[in-house]
């Protein structure tokens, strides 16, 4: 389901329920504040991954 939402395209729509979801996802993707929030969360996740790698390398010493 998440892959469908992320890669939603008009040619993948086969029924009215999927069409409704596609329209909602397309509308959300157009909103500037959603893009900003997504980028902030992506940066935060990247920081956490880097911190985890540092902790793991410290544990190996």
N, C-alpha and C positions, 0 to 999 in steps of 0.2 A: 504494500500500500504506500509506504513512504517513498519508494523508488518511483512509483507512478505519480505521486504528487510532485516530486522533485523534477521529473523529466516529462511532465504532462505536456502533450501536444494534441492539437485538434484531430489529427489522423488516428489517434489512439482511442477516440471516443466511440463507444458502440451502443450505449444505452443512455436514457435520460438521467439516471442517477449519477453516472460518471460525468455527464455533461454539466450537471449542477456543481459537482465537486470541482471540475476543471475551471468553471467560471469563478468560483470563490477563490481558488488558488491563484488564478491569473490576476484577480483584483488585488489580492494581498501582495503579490510579488511587485505590483506597480507602486505600492505605497513607499515613499521615501523613508519614513520612520521604521518600517519593517526591515529595510535594507541596512539601515544604521544599526539597529538592534542585532541583526544577524552578524554583522561584521564585528561588533563588540563581543558577542558571545563566542565567535570563532577565535578572536584574539585571546580571550580569557581561557578557552580550552587549550590553545597552543601554549600559553604560559604554564598551565597546570601540567601538560605533558612534559615540557622542558624541566619543570621543577621535579617531576617524578623521575626523569632520567638522571638528574643530578643526584637525587637521593639514592638511587640504585647504584650509581657508580661510587658513591661515598661508602656504601655498605660493603662493596667488594674490596675496599682497601683494608 
